[in-house]
Amino acid sequence: MTIDDPIAPVMLPVAWGLAVVAILLLAWHVARRYPSAPKNVPMKLRIDGRPGGLGSKRWLWAAPIAIAAVTALLTVVVLRAPPLPEQRTAVALVFVLIAEVAWFGAWQTDRQIELARKMTYRVAPVRTLRALFPILVTAVVAVVLAIRP
């Protein structure tokens, strides 16, 4: 008996559940912050941390909607063509990656509101990199597991 025997059957459903819960928490976070957000918020953060372009505060819903759409599409693909046993870990890591991106979406929502309220004029690039670090590590591990022979 190896570690894969008890973990393999539940790894993918647990990772999927983690992604769904993270998306729901992101939507809840945006819904909670939305009423008090200024009318216009930055649509993006430039590489130097300054806001890029202003848009309606409805832009705050872009991250939850996009992440939910990608997760729904990936769920349909996984249900229609289940991954092979050797691919299961990489696919589970993709769902973990989605959960991390949802967390980053919540972090970025807070930064957009801070910038719109002029609480700060830019987000230090190091802060953004630090927030992106778990996503980058998980992505690298998922790619390495997916391409290994």
DORO-190596 format. One record per atom (N, C-alpha, C): residue number from 1; residue in three letters; x, y, z. Coordinates in steps of 0.02 Angstrom, whole numbers. Each point is the difference from the previous one (the first is absolute). Layout:
DORO-190596
+------+------+--------+--------+--------+
: resi : resn :   east :  north :     up :
+------+------+--------+--------+--------+
:  NUM :  ALA :      X :      Y :      Z :
...
+------+------+--------+--------+--------+
end
This chain:
DORO-190596
+------+------+--------+--------+--------+
: resi : resn :   east :  north :     up :
+------+------+--------+--------+--------+
:    1 :  MET :     42 :    -59 :      0 :
:    1 :  MET :    -42 :     59 :      0 :
:    1 :  MET :     45 :     62 :      0 :
:    2 :  THR :    -15 :     46 :    -46 :
:    2 :  THR :     38 :     63 :     -4 :
:    2 :  THR :    -45 :     58 :     22 :
:    3 :  ILE :     29 :     58 :      4 :
:    3 :  ILE :    -38 :     60 :     20 :
:    3 :  ILE :    -54 :     17 :    -52 :
:    4 :  ASP :     12 :    -20 :    -63 :
:    4 :  ASP :    -49 :     14 :    -53 :
:    4 :  ASP :    -65 :    -37 :     10 :
:    5 :  ASP :      1 :    -58 :     31 :
:    5 :  ASP :    -60 :    -40 :      6 :
:    5 :  ASP :    -57 :     36 :     36 :
:    6 :  PRO :     11 :     28 :     60 :
:    6 :  PRO :    -56 :     35 :     33 :
:    6 :  PRO :     -9 :     72 :    -24 :
:    7 :  ILE :     53 :     32 :    -24 :
:    7 :  ILE :     -5 :     71 :    -17 :
:    7 :  ILE :    -25 :     11 :    -71 :
:    8 :  ALA :     20 :    -41 :    -47 :
:    8 :  ALA :    -16 :     11 :    -71 :
:    8 :  ALA :    -75 :      9 :    -14 :
:    9 :  PRO :    -44 :    -41 :     28 :
:    9 :  PRO :    -71 :      9 :    -16 :
:    9 :  PRO :    -31 :     65 :     26 :
:   10 :  VAL :     28 :     29 :     53 :
:   10 :  VAL :    -31 :     60 :     28 :
:   10 :  VAL :     38 :     64 :    -16 :
:   11 :  MET :     59 :     -5 :    -28 :
:   11 :  MET :     42 :     58 :    -13 :
:   11 :  MET :    -34 :     50 :    -48 :
:   12 :  LEU :    -26 :    -24 :    -54 :
:   12 :  LEU :    -31 :     44 :    -50 :
:   12 :  LEU :    -65 :     32 :     27 :
:   13 :  PRO :    -45 :    -38 :     31 :
:   13 :  PRO :    -60 :     32 :     27 :
:   13 :  PRO :     15 :     51 :     56 :
:   14 :  VAL :     50 :    -14 :     41 :
:   14 :  VAL :     18 :     47 :     53 :
:   14 :  VAL :     29 :     64 :    -31 :
:   15 :  ALA :     42 :     -6 :    -50 :
:   15 :  ALA :     29 :     59 :    -33 :
:   15 :  ALA :    -55 :     40 :    -35 :
:   16 :  TRP :    -47 :    -35 :    -32 :
:   16 :  TRP :    -56 :     34 :    -32 :
:   16 :  TRP :    -42 :     38 :     52 :
:   17 :  GLY :    -13 :    -33 :     56 :
:   17 :  GLY :    -38 :     32 :     53 :
:   17 :  GLY :     35 :     61 :     28 :
:   18 :  LEU :     65 :     -4 :      7 :
:   18 :  LEU :     40 :     57 :     23 :
:   18 :  LEU :     -7 :     58 :    -48 :
:   19 :  ALA :      2 :    -14 :    -65 :
:   19 :  ALA :     -7 :     53 :    -50 :
:   19 :  ALA :    -70 :     31 :      4 :
:   20 :  VAL :    -51 :    -40 :      6 :
:   20 :  VAL :    -69 :     26 :      2 :
:   20 :  VAL :    -10 :     42 :     63 :
:   21 :  VAL :     24 :    -24 :     56 :
:   21 :  VAL :     -6 :     39 :     62 :
:   21 :  VAL :     38 :     66 :     -6 :
:   22 :  ALA :     59 :     -1 :    -29 :
:   22 :  ALA :     39 :     62 :     -9 :
:   22 :  ALA :    -36 :     49 :    -45 :
:   23 :  ILE :    -32 :    -24 :    -52 :
:   23 :  ILE :    -38 :     44 :    -45 :
:   23 :  ILE :    -60 :     30 :     37 :
:   24 :  LEU :    -35 :    -41 :     38 :
:   24 :  LEU :    -57 :     25 :     39 :
:   24 :  LEU :     22 :     52 :     51 :
:   25 :  LEU :     57 :    -12 :     32 :
:   25 :  LEU :     26 :     49 :     48 :
:   25 :  LEU :     21 :     65 :    -35 :
:   26 :  LEU :     28 :     -6 :    -60 :
:   26 :  LEU :     17 :     59 :    -39 :
:   26 :  LEU :    -63 :     40 :    -17 :
:   27 :  ALA :    -52 :    -34 :    -23 :
:   27 :  ALA :    -62 :     34 :    -17 :
:   27 :  ALA :    -30 :     33 :     62 :
:   28 :  TRP :      3 :    -35 :     57 :
:   28 :  TRP :    -26 :     29 :     62 :
:   28 :  TRP :     41 :     62 :     19 :
:   29 :  HIS :     66 :     -4 :     -7 :
:   29 :  HIS :     44 :     56 :     16 :
:   29 :  HIS :    -16 :     61 :    -44 :
:   30 :  VAL :     -8 :    -12 :    -64 :
:   30 :  VAL :    -17 :     56 :    -45 :
:   30 :  VAL :    -69 :     28 :     17 :
:   31 :  ALA :    -48 :    -43 :     14 :
:   31 :  ALA :    -67 :     23 :     17 :
:   31 :  ALA :      1 :     41 :     64 :
:   32 :  ARG :     42 :    -18 :     46 :
:   32 :  ARG :      6 :     35 :     64 :
:   32 :  ARG :     33 :     69 :    -10 :
:   33 :  ARG :     49 :      3 :    -44 :
:   33 :  ARG :     38 :     63 :    -11 :
:   33 :  ARG :    -34 :     46 :    -51 :
:   34 :  TYR :    -42 :    -28 :    -43 :
:   34 :  TYR :    -29 :     36 :    -57 :
:   34 :  TYR :    -40 :     63 :     21 :
:   35 :  PRO :    -45 :     -5 :     49 :
:   35 :  PRO :    -41 :     59 :     15 :
:   35 :  PRO :     41 :     61 :     23 :
:   36 :  SER :     55 :    -11 :     34 :
:   36 :  SER :     39 :     56 :     25 :
:   36 :  SER :     57 :     20 :    -47 :
:   37 :  ALA :      6 :    -34 :    -56 :
:   37 :  ALA :     53 :     17 :    -48 :
:   37 :  ALA :    -17 :     65 :    -37 :
:   38 :  PRO :     51 :     39 :    -17 :
:   38 :  PRO :    -13 :     61 :    -40 :
:   38 :  PRO :    -31 :    -17 :    -67 :
:   39 :  LYS :    -31 :     50 :    -32 :
:   39 :  LYS :    -34 :    -12 :    -64 :
:   39 :  LYS :     47 :    -24 :    -54 :
:   40 :  ASN :     61 :     24 :      0 :
:   40 :  ASN :     50 :    -19 :    -50 :
:   40 :  ASN :     60 :    -32 :     35 :
:   41 :  VAL :     23 :    -56 :    -27 :
:   41 :  VAL :     58 :    -35 :     27 :
:   41 :  VAL :     48 :    -14 :    -57 :
:   42 :  PRO :     64 :    -10 :     16 :
:   42 :  PRO :     48 :    -18 :    -52 :
:   42 :  PRO :    -18 :    -68 :    -31 :
:   43 :  MET :      6 :     -4 :    -65 :
:   43 :  MET :    -15 :    -63 :    -34 :
:   43 :  MET :     58 :    -48 :      4 :
:   44 :  LYS :     60 :     26 :     10 :
:   44 :  LYS :     60 :    -43 :      3 :
:   44 :  LYS :     54 :     36 :     39 :
:   45 :  LEU :     51 :    -38 :     17 :
:   45 :  LEU :     60 :     28 :     31 :
:   45 :  LEU :     57 :     -8 :    -51 :
:   46 :  ARG :     35 :     54 :    -12 :
:   46 :  ARG :     58 :     -4 :    -45 :
:   46 :  ARG :     57 :    -35 :     34 :
:   47 :  ILE :     52 :    -16 :    -38 :
:   47 :  ILE :     58 :    -36 :     27 :
:   47 :  ILE :     35 :     40 :     55 :
:   48 :  ASP :     -5 :     67 :     -3 :
:   48 :  ASP :     32 :     41 :     52 :
:   48 :  ASP :    -46 :     11 :     60 :
:   49 :  GLY :    -60 :    -29 :     -1 :
:   49 :  GLY :    -45 :      4 :     56 :
:   49 :  GLY :    -49 :     57 :     -1 :
:   50 :  ARG :      3 :     41 :    -52 :
:   50 :  ARG :    -48 :     55 :     -6 :
:   50 :  ARG :    -63 :    -25 :    -33 :
:   51 :  PRO :    -57 :     33 :     14 :
:   51 :  PRO :    -62 :    -22 :    -31 :
:   51 :  PRO :     -1 :     15 :    -75 :
:   52 :  GLY :    -33 :    -42 :    -37 :
:   52 :  GLY :     -5 :     10 :    -72 :
:   52 :  GLY :    -72 :      2 :    -22 :
:   53 :  GLY :    -23 :     58 :    -19 :
:   53 :  GLY :    -68 :      8 :    -25 :
:   53 :  GLY :    -52 :     -8 :     55 :
:   54 :  LEU :    -49 :     44 :     -1 :
:   54 :  LEU :    -55 :     -4 :     47 :
:   54 :  LEU :    -61 :    -28 :    -33 :
:   55 :  GLY :    -37 :    -39 :     37 :
:   55 :  GLY :    -62 :    -28 :    -25 :
:   55 :  GLY :    -52 :      0 :     56 :
:   56 :  SER :    -59 :    -16 :    -17 :
:   56 :  SER :    -54 :     -4 :     49 :
:   56 :  SER :     18 :    -52 :     53 :
:   57 :  LYS :    -28 :      8 :     59 :
:   57 :  LYS :     15 :    -48 :     53 :
:   57 :  LYS :    -26 :    -70 :    -17 :
:   58 :  ARG :    -40 :     -5 :    -53 :
:   58 :  ARG :    -22 :    -67 :    -23 :
:   58 :  ARG :     60 :    -43 :    -21 :
:   59 :  TRP :     56 :     33 :    -16 :
:   59 :  TRP :     60 :    -38 :    -18 :
:   59 :  TRP :     24 :    -46 :     56 :
:   60 :  LEU :    -20 :     15 :     61 :
:   60 :  LEU :     20 :    -42 :     56 :
:   60 :  LEU :    -28 :    -71 :     -8 :
:   61 :  TRP :    -54 :     -7 :    -38 :
:   61 :  TRP :    -30 :    -66 :    -11 :
:   61 :  TRP :     34 :    -39 :    -55 :
:   62 :  ALA :     46 :     30 :    -36 :
:   62 :  ALA :     33 :    -34 :    -56 :
:   62 :  ALA :     38 :    -62 :     24 :
:   63 :  ALA :     37 :      6 :     54 :
:   63 :  ALA :     40 :    -57 :     24 :
:   63 :  ALA :    -43 :    -59 :     21 :
:   64 :  PRO :    -51 :      9 :     43 :
:   64 :  PRO :    -40 :    -58 :     18 :
:   64 :  PRO :    -35 :    -33 :    -60 :
:   65 :  ILE :    -24 :     41 :    -46 :
:   65 :  ILE :    -36 :    -28 :    -58 :
:   65 :  ILE :     48 :    -38 :    -45 :
:   66 :  ALA :     59 :     29 :    -14 :
:   66 :  ALA :     48 :    -34 :    -43 :
:   66 :  ALA :     26 :    -65 :     31 :
:   67 :  ILE :     16 :      2 :     65 :
:   67 :  ILE :     25 :    -60 :     33 :
:   67 :  ILE :    -53 :    -53 :      3 :
:   68 :  ALA :    -62 :     19 :     13 :
:   68 :  ALA :    -55 :    -49 :      2 :
:   68 :  ALA :    -12 :    -30 :    -69 :
:   69 :  ALA :      6 :     40 :    -52 :
:   69 :  ALA :    -10 :    -26 :    -68 :
:   69 :  ALA :     55 :    -51 :    -18 :
:   70 :  VAL :     62 :     16 :     16 :
:   70 :  VAL :     55 :    -46 :    -14 :
:   70 :  VAL :     -8 :    -65 :     39 :
:   71 :  THR :    -21 :      6 :     63 :
:   71 :  THR :    -10 :    -59 :     41 :
:   71 :  THR :    -57 :    -43 :    -27 :
:   72 :  ALA :    -54 :     32 :    -21 :
:   72 :  ALA :    -56 :    -37 :    -28 :
:   72 :  ALA :     21 :    -37 :    -64 :
:   73 :  LEU :     37 :     34 :    -43 :
:   73 :  LEU :     23 :    -32 :    -61 :
:   73 :  LEU :     46 :    -59 :     14 :
:   74 :  LEU :     48 :     11 :     46 :
:   74 :  LEU :     46 :    -54 :     18 :
:   74 :  LEU :    -38 :    -59 :     33 :
:   75 :  THR :    -51 :     15 :     39 :
:   75 :  THR :    -40 :    -53 :     31 :
:   75 :  THR :    -35 :    -42 :    -53 :
:   76 :  VAL :    -29 :     34 :    -49 :
:   76 :  VAL :    -33 :    -37 :    -55 :
:   76 :  VAL :     49 :    -44 :    -37 :
:   77 :  VAL :     59 :     27 :    -14 :
:   77 :  VAL :     51 :    -39 :    -36 :
:   77 :  VAL :     21 :    -61 :     41 :
:   78 :  VAL :     10 :      9 :     65 :
:   78 :  VAL :     22 :    -56 :     43 :
:   78 :  VAL :    -56 :    -52 :      7 :
:   79 :  LEU :    -62 :     22 :      3 :
:   79 :  LEU :    -55 :    -47 :      6 :
:   79 :  LEU :    -12 :    -39 :    -65 :
:   80 :  ARG :      9 :     33 :    -57 :
:   80 :  ARG :    -10 :    -33 :    -65 :
:   80 :  ARG :     57 :    -47 :    -18 :
:   81 :  ALA :     61 :     19 :     19 :
:   81 :  ALA :     58 :    -42 :    -15 :
:   81 :  ALA :     44 :     -2 :     63 :
:   82 :  PRO :    -16 :    -45 :     46 :
:   82 :  PRO :     39 :     -3 :     63 :
:   82 :  PRO :     74 :    -10 :    -14 :
:   83 :  PRO :     42 :     33 :     41 :
:   83 :  PRO :     72 :     -6 :    -11 :
:   83 :  PRO :     24 :    -70 :     16 :
:   84 :  LEU :     54 :    -20 :    -33 :
:   84 :  LEU :     31 :    -64 :     14 :
:   84 :  LEU :     30 :      3 :     70 :
:   85 :  PRO :     11 :    -57 :     32 :
:   85 :  PRO :     28 :      1 :     68 :
:   85 :  PRO :     65 :     39 :      6 :
:   86 :  GLU :     43 :     -3 :    -50 :
:   86 :  GLU :     63 :     37 :      4 :
:   86 :  GLU :     -9 :     75 :    -11 :
:   87 :  GLN :    -58 :     21 :    -24 :
:   87 :  GLN :    -14 :     71 :    -12 :
:   87 :  GLN :    -41 :     31 :     58 :
:   88 :  ARG :    -25 :    -42 :     43 :
:   88 :  ARG :    -45 :     23 :     53 :
:   88 :  ARG :     32 :     53 :     46 :
:   89 :  THR :     63 :    -10 :     18 :
:   89 :  THR :     33 :     48 :     44 :
:   89 :  THR :      8 :     68 :    -33 :
:   90 :  ALA :     19 :      1 :    -63 :
:   90 :  ALA :      8 :     64 :    -35 :
:   90 :  ALA :    -67 :     36 :     -6 :
:   91 :  VAL :    -54 :    -37 :    -15 :
:   91 :  VAL :    -65 :     31 :     -6 :
:   91 :  VAL :    -23 :     26 :     68 :
:   92 :  ALA :     13 :    -38 :     53 :
:   92 :  ALA :    -17 :     24 :     68 :
:   92 :  ALA :     38 :     64 :     16 :
:   93 :  LEU :     62 :      4 :    -21 :
:   93 :  LEU :     39 :     61 :     12 :
:   93 :  LEU :    -27 :     59 :    -39 :
:   94 :  VAL :    -30 :    -13 :    -57 :
:   94 :  VAL :    -32 :     54 :    -38 :
:   94 :  VAL :    -58 :     29 :     40 :
:   95 :  PHE :    -39 :    -43 :     32 :
:   95 :  PHE :    -55 :     24 :     42 :
:   95 :  PHE :     26 :     37 :     61 :
:   96 :  VAL :     56 :    -23 :     29 :
:   96 :  VAL :     31 :     37 :     56 :
:   96 :  VAL :     24 :     68 :    -26 :
:   97 :  LEU :     27 :      1 :    -59 :
:   97 :  LEU :     22 :     63 :    -31 :
:   97 :  LEU :    -58 :     48 :     -8 :
:   98 :  ILE :    -58 :    -26 :    -20 :
:   98 :  ILE :    -60 :     42 :     -7 :
:   98 :  ILE :    -19 :     30 :     68 :
:   99 :  ALA :      5 :    -41 :     53 :
:   99 :  ALA :    -15 :     26 :     67 :
:   99 :  ALA :     48 :     56 :     19 :
:  100 :  GLU :     63 :     -9 :    -17 :
:  100 :  GLU :     49 :     53 :     15 :
:  100 :  GLU :    -13 :     63 :    -41 :
:  101 :  VAL :    -21 :     -8 :    -62 :
:  101 :  VAL :    -16 :     58 :    -41 :
:  101 :  VAL :    -61 :     36 :     28 :
:  102 :  ALA :    -48 :    -37 :     27 :
:  102 :  ALA :    -58 :     32 :     32 :
:  102 :  ALA :     22 :     41 :     60 :
:  103 :  TRP :     46 :    -28 :     40 :
:  103 :  TRP :     27 :     38 :     57 :
:  103 :  TRP :     34 :     64 :    -26 :
:  104 :  PHE :     40 :     -6 :    -53 :
:  104 :  PHE :     33 :     58 :    -28 :
:  104 :  PHE :    -51 :     51 :    -25 :
:  105 :  GLY :    -55 :    -24 :    -28 :
:  105 :  GLY :    -54 :     45 :    -21 :
:  105 :  GLY :    -28 :     41 :     58 :
:  106 :  ALA :     -7 :    -32 :     58 :
:  106 :  ALA :    -24 :     37 :     59 :
:  106 :  ALA :     53 :     52 :     21 :
:  107 :  TRP :     63 :    -20 :     -1 :
:  107 :  TRP :     54 :     46 :     18 :
:  107 :  TRP :      0 :     60 :    -48 :
:  108 :  GLN :     -8 :    -14 :    -64 :
:  108 :  GLN :      2 :     54 :    -49 :
:  108 :  GLN :    -62 :     45 :      5 :
:  109 :  THR :    -57 :    -29 :     17 :
:  109 :  THR :    -60 :     40 :     10 :
:  109 :  THR :     12 :     52 :     55 :
:  110 :  ASP :     31 :    -21 :     54 :
:  110 :  ASP :     16 :     47 :     54 :
:  110 :  ASP :     48 :     54 :    -23 :
:  111 :  ARG :     50 :    -18 :    -41 :
:  111 :  ARG :     47 :     50 :    -25 :
:  111 :  ARG :    -35 :     48 :    -47 :
:  112 :  GLN :    -46 :    -24 :    -42 :
:  112 :  GLN :    -36 :     44 :    -45 :
:  112 :  GLN :    -41 :     52 :     39 :
:  113 :  ILE :    -31 :    -23 :     53 :
:  113 :  ILE :    -40 :     46 :     41 :
:  113 :  ILE :     45 :     50 :     36 :
:  114 :  GLU :     57 :    -23 :     26 :
:  114 :  GLU :     48 :     46 :     31 :
:  114 :  GLU :     23 :     54 :    -48 :
:  115 :  LEU :     16 :    -21 :    -61 :
:  115 :  LEU :     23 :     48 :    -50 :
:  115 :  LEU :    -56 :     49 :    -19 :
:  116 :  ALA :    -61 :    -25 :     -6 :
:  116 :  ALA :    -55 :     43 :    -19 :
:  116 :  ALA :    -16 :     51 :     55 :
:  117 :  ARG :      9 :    -20 :     62 :
:  117 :  ARG :    -12 :     46 :     56 :
:  117 :  ARG :     60 :     46 :     12 :
:  118 :  LYS :     52 :     -9 :    -39 :
:  118 :  LYS :     62 :     38 :      6 :
:  118 :  LYS :     33 :    -10 :     68 :
:  119 :  MET :     -8 :    -60 :     28 :
:  119 :  MET :     34 :    -17 :     62 :
:  119 :  MET :     73 :    -12 :    -14 :
:  120 :  THR :     15 :    -16 :    -62 :
:  120 :  THR :     68 :     -8 :    -23 :
:  120 :  THR :      0 :     19 :    -74 :
:  121 :  TYR :     58 :     16 :    -27 :
:  121 :  TYR :      3 :     18 :    -71 :
:  121 :  TYR :     28 :    -56 :    -43 :
:  122 :  ARG :     28 :    -52 :     32 :
:  122 :  ARG :     25 :    -58 :    -37 :
:  122 :  ARG :      9 :    -58 :     48 :
:  123 :  VAL :      1 :    -60 :    -29 :
:  123 :  VAL :     13 :    -60 :     38 :
:  123 :  VAL :     72 :    -21 :    -17 :
:  124 :  ALA :     41 :     -7 :     51 :
:  124 :  ALA :     70 :    -17 :    -12 :
:  124 :  ALA :      4 :    -66 :    -39 :
:  125 :  PRO :     39 :     -1 :    -54 :
:  125 :  PRO :      6 :    -61 :    -40 :
:  125 :  PRO :     21 :    -61 :     42 :
:  126 :  VAL :     40 :     12 :     51 :
:  126 :  VAL :     21 :    -56 :     43 :
:  126 :  VAL :    -59 :    -30 :     37 :
:  127 :  ARG :    -48 :     42 :     20 :
:  127 :  ARG :    -61 :    -26 :     33 :
:  127 :  ARG :    -39 :    -44 :    -49 :
:  128 :  THR :     -6 :     23 :    -61 :
:  128 :  THR :    -36 :    -39 :    -50 :
:  128 :  THR :     36 :    -66 :    -14 :
:  129 :  LEU :     65 :      3 :     -5 :
:  129 :  LEU :     39 :    -62 :    -12 :
:  129 :  LEU :     -7 :    -48 :     59 :
:  130 :  ARG :      0 :     27 :     60 :
:  130 :  ARG :     -8 :    -42 :     59 :
:  130 :  ARG :    -69 :    -32 :      1 :
:  131 :  ALA :    -51 :     36 :    -23 :
:  131 :  ALA :    -67 :    -28 :     -3 :
:  131 :  ALA :     -6 :    -52 :    -56 :
:  132 :  LEU :     38 :      9 :    -53 :
:  132 :  LEU :     -1 :    -47 :    -57 :
:  132 :  LEU :     44 :    -61 :     11 :
:  133 :  PHE :     44 :      2 :     48 :
:  133 :  PHE :     49 :    -54 :     10 :
:  133 :  PHE :    -31 :    -70 :      6 :
:  134 :  PRO :    -50 :     -9 :     43 :
:  134 :  PRO :    -30 :    -68 :      5 :
:  134 :  PRO :    -30 :    -24 :    -67 :
:  135 :  ILE :    -28 :     47 :    -38 :
:  135 :  ILE :    -29 :    -18 :    -65 :
:  135 :  ILE :     55 :    -24 :    -47 :
:  136 :  LEU :     55 :     37 :     -1 :
:  136 :  LEU :     56 :    -18 :    -44 :
:  136 :  LEU :     30 :    -68 :     19 :
:  137 :  VAL :      8 :    -13 :     65 :
:  137 :  VAL :     28 :    -64 :     22 :
:  137 :  VAL :    -47 :    -57 :    -19 :
:  138 :  THR :    -64 :      7 :     13 :
:  138 :  THR :    -48 :    -53 :    -17 :
:  138 :  THR :     -2 :    -11 :    -76 :
:  139 :  ALA :      4 :     53 :    -39 :
:  139 :  ALA :     -1 :     -7 :    -73 :
:  139 :  ALA :     61 :    -38 :    -24 :
:  140 :  VAL :     58 :     16 :     27 :
:  140 :  VAL :     61 :    -35 :    -20 :
:  140 :  VAL :     -4 :    -74 :     19 :
:  141 :  VAL :    -22 :    -15 :     60 :
:  141 :  VAL :     -6 :    -70 :     21 :
:  141 :  VAL :    -50 :    -37 :    -44 :
:  142 :  ALA :    -57 :     31 :    -16 :
:  142 :  ALA :    -50 :    -32 :    -42 :
:  142 :  ALA :     28 :    -14 :    -70 :
:  143 :  VAL :     37 :     47 :    -27 :
:  143 :  VAL :     30 :    -10 :    -67 :
:  143 :  VAL :     52 :    -55 :      2 :
:  144 :  VAL :     41 :      0 :     51 :
:  144 :  VAL :     52 :    -52 :      6 :
:  144 :  VAL :    -32 :    -69 :      5 :
:  145 :  LEU :    -53 :     -5 :     41 :
:  145 :  LEU :    -34 :    -65 :      6 :
:  145 :  LEU :    -35 :    -20 :    -65 :
:  146 :  ALA :    -25 :     49 :    -37 :
:  146 :  ALA :    -36 :    -16 :    -61 :
:  146 :  ALA :     46 :    -22 :    -56 :
:  147 :  ILE :     63 :     26 :     -2 :
:  147 :  ILE :     44 :    -17 :    -56 :
:  147 :  ILE :     49 :    -57 :     16 :
:  148 :  ARG :      2 :    -21 :     63 :
:  148 :  ARG :     47 :    -54 :     16 :
:  148 :  ARG :    -22 :    -65 :    -34 :
:  149 :  PRO :     49 :    -41 :    -17 :
:  149 :  PRO :    -19 :    -62 :    -35 :
:  149 :  PRO :    -32 :    -52 :     45 :
+------+------+--------+--------+--------+
end
